Amino acid sequence: MTRVHEEDVHDALLRYAGEETVEIGDGEVDIEITPVDIHTIDSPDSIIWVKLNLEMFSERFRVKLPLPVEAEAAGLDHAKEDLEKFIQRENYIAELPMLIVAEKGFDSDEESVKQCVSYNLEQIPERLLDE
């Protein structure tokens, strides 16, 4: 069986790395995409960190999402094992804001909770890495 090389996948992901600021309505969104190769220390093989900083009501709200990427020649069914490890180990935590509008004043807090997540697994052929 042929092999899909983790380094090749990561190198292809790096083409999508970057930062941009976009104005949407009255707000502003800073978008950052950062692929990280973790195949020698953890599962899955890479993480694409997607970070959004939303400016609304003169405040900044941060969204940080880890998108798992697996180089798996055998395909989707075998990659599910790595997704399960990724979920169980909890090494790469999503961060989501919650906006509270109160009668007056500012306050903040942080809660760590377990939350149900639906993963849409998308398999692509290796040849797309070169496009």
Wavefront OBJ file of the C-alpha trace (Angstrom):
o trace
v 0.000 0.000 0.000
v 1.224 3.491 -0.766
v 1.743 6.007 1.993
v 0.525 9.568 2.392
v 3.401 11.482 4.006
v 2.552 13.685 6.975
v 5.209 16.231 6.014
v 3.763 16.619 2.502
v 0.307 17.241 3.928
v 1.650 19.813 6.379
v 3.659 21.579 3.654
v 0.493 21.836 1.542
v -1.452 23.209 4.535
v 1.150 25.948 5.012
v 0.039 27.489 1.712
v -3.213 28.437 3.481
v -1.553 30.030 6.518
v -2.046 33.726 7.041
v -3.890 36.583 8.649
v -6.461 39.031 7.346
v -8.790 41.670 8.747
v -12.267 41.939 7.262
v -14.928 44.542 7.936
v -18.416 43.096 8.218
v -21.287 45.435 8.917
v -20.314 47.713 11.805
v -17.755 45.211 13.075
v -14.331 43.937 12.236
v -13.027 40.358 12.157
v -9.375 39.361 12.366
v -8.935 35.903 10.827
v -5.812 33.819 11.376
v -5.107 30.348 9.964
v -2.129 28.480 11.442
v -1.324 24.865 10.510
v 0.762 23.013 13.131
v 2.513 19.691 12.472
v 2.074 17.420 15.518
v 2.475 13.976 13.919
v 5.592 13.129 15.958
v 3.985 13.930 19.328
v 0.219 13.425 19.074
v -2.809 12.555 16.940
v -3.960 13.625 14.431
v -1.008 14.477 12.192
v -1.690 18.222 11.988
v -3.964 20.819 13.517
v -5.185 23.855 11.628
v -5.847 26.545 14.197
v -8.552 28.924 13.027
v -8.665 32.056 15.156
v -11.240 34.801 14.831
v -11.198 38.022 16.818
v -14.541 39.776 16.497
v -14.838 43.449 17.335
v -18.374 44.363 18.373
v -19.646 47.060 20.726
v -16.022 48.243 21.225
v -15.117 44.824 22.690
v -13.107 41.916 21.228
v -14.433 38.376 21.281
v -12.070 35.486 20.520
v -12.971 32.253 18.756
v -10.270 29.587 18.507
v -10.945 26.290 16.763
v -8.629 23.314 16.205
v -9.343 21.544 12.908
v -7.815 18.041 12.919
v -6.013 16.816 9.770
v -4.920 13.202 9.246
v -2.645 11.808 6.533
v -4.144 8.340 6.107
v -3.586 6.358 2.909
v -6.288 3.855 3.902
v -8.867 6.629 4.082
v -11.682 7.817 6.244
v -12.402 4.706 8.312
v -8.806 4.481 9.566
v -8.637 8.224 10.224
v -11.566 7.919 12.650
v -9.211 6.213 15.130
v -7.031 9.336 15.184
v -10.071 11.570 15.566
v -11.103 9.530 18.600
v -7.629 9.983 20.154
v -7.808 13.725 19.427
v -11.161 13.962 21.222
v -10.212 11.776 24.201
v -6.865 13.463 24.909
v -8.364 16.982 24.989
v -5.001 18.576 24.143
v -6.406 21.082 21.656
v -9.343 22.950 23.159
v -11.777 25.147 21.240
v -12.491 28.568 22.708
v -15.903 30.165 22.200
v -17.147 33.488 23.515
v -20.517 34.243 25.053
v -21.852 37.796 24.942
v -23.925 38.904 27.932
v -25.833 42.184 27.703
v -26.602 43.447 31.216
v -28.312 46.551 32.559
v -24.930 48.101 33.449
v -21.245 47.394 33.994
v -18.588 45.089 32.594
v -17.583 41.670 33.891
v -15.999 38.512 32.559
v -15.489 34.904 33.555
v -14.373 31.657 31.995
v -16.076 28.266 32.036
v -14.569 24.991 30.859
v -17.305 22.568 29.881
v -17.797 19.443 27.824
v -19.800 20.212 24.721
v -21.193 18.048 21.979
v -19.464 18.616 18.632
v -20.315 17.251 15.218
v -17.323 16.575 12.959
v -17.843 16.566 9.210
v -15.148 14.201 7.929
v -14.052 15.126 4.410
v -11.678 12.822 2.532
v -9.746 14.194 -0.461
v -7.284 12.460 -2.819
v -3.579 13.163 -2.221
v -3.207 14.619 -5.741
v -5.079 17.761 -4.593
v -2.117 18.708 -2.381
v -0.257 19.835 -5.491
v -3.062 21.978 -6.906
l 1 2 3 4 5 6 7 8 9 10 11 12 13 14 15 16 17 18 19 20 21 22 23 24 25 26 27 28 29 30 31 32 33 34 35 36 37 38 39 40 41 42 43 44 45 46 47 48 49 50 51 52 53 54 55 56 57 58 59 60 61 62 63 64 65 66 67 68 69 70 71 72 73 74 75 76 77 78 79 80 81 82 83 84 85 86 87 88 89 90 91 92 93 94 95 96 97 98 99 100 101 102 103 104 105 106 107 108 109 110 111 112 113 114 115 116 117 118 119 120 121 122 123 124 125 126 127 128 129 130 131
